[in-house]
Amino acid sequence: MLLYFYDLKTRLKDYNRIKRRFYYDLKKSRLSTYPWRTKSVIVVEDDAEILADRFFQKYRRHAEVYKARATSIEEVF
């Protein structure tokens, strides 16, 4: 299981346009079938790693992305 942590980094002038485009493309991609409950984390199965990497590669100028591997995730509250 992979966790992708991301944050959109752009000038204030372009932020809304980039954010709209990012979430529009995310909703259209197969990544939208995976659980993501926050605006900055996506949980992806191991077999979709290439798909997620390609998606975030399109936004490498506008997003700061970190990837972590996890064996299990528990909901605290």
C-alpha positions in Angstrom: 0.0 0.0 0.0 1.3 3.4 -0.9 0.6 6.8 0.6 1.0 9.9 -1.6 1.3 13.1 0.4 1.0 16.2 -1.8 0.8 19.9 -1.6 0.1 22.3 -4.4 2.8 25.0 -4.6 2.3 27.8 -7.0 1.9 31.6 -7.1 -1.2 32.9 -5.5 -2.3 34.3 -8.8 -2.3 30.9 -10.5 -3.3 28.8 -7.4 -7.1 28.5 -8.1 -6.5 27.6 -11.8 -3.9 24.9 -11.0 -6.0 23.5 -8.1 -9.1 23.2 -10.3 -7.2 21.5 -13.1 -5.4 19.2 -10.6 -8.7 17.9 -9.0 -10.5 17.7 -12.3 -7.7 15.5 -13.7 -7.6 13.5 -10.5 -11.4 12.8 -10.7 -11.0 11.7 -14.4 -8.2 9.3 -13.6 -8.4 5.8 -12.2 -6.9 7.1 -9.0 -10.3 8.5 -8.1 -11.4 4.9 -7.4 -8.9 4.7 -4.5 -9.7 6.0 -1.1 -8.7 9.6 -0.4 -10.4 11.4 2.4 -8.3 14.5 2.7 -7.2 17.1 0.2 -3.5 16.1 0.5 -3.3 12.3 0.8 -4.1 9.5 -1.5 -3.9 5.8 -0.6 -3.0 3.6 -3.6 -2.5 -0.2 -3.9 1.0 -1.3 -5.0 -0.1 -2.3 -8.5 -1.2 1.3 -9.2 2.2 2.9 -8.3 3.1 3.6 -11.9 -0.3 5.1 -12.6 0.0 7.4 -9.6 3.6 8.4 -10.4 2.6 9.3 -14.0 -0.3 11.4 -12.7 1.9 13.4 -10.3 4.6 13.7 -12.9 2.3 16.0 -14.9 2.1 18.4 -11.9 5.8 18.3 -10.9 6.1 22.0 -11.4 3.1 22.8 -9.2 3.1 20.1 -6.6 5.4 18.8 -3.9 4.8 15.1 -3.6 6.1 12.4 -1.1 5.5 8.7 -1.3 5.5 6.3 1.6 5.0 2.5 1.8 2.8 1.1 4.5 1.8 -2.4 5.5 -1.3 -1.4 7.4 -3.3 1.7 8.2 -5.6 2.1 11.2 -8.2 4.8 11.8 -7.7 6.5 15.1 -10.9 8.4 15.6 
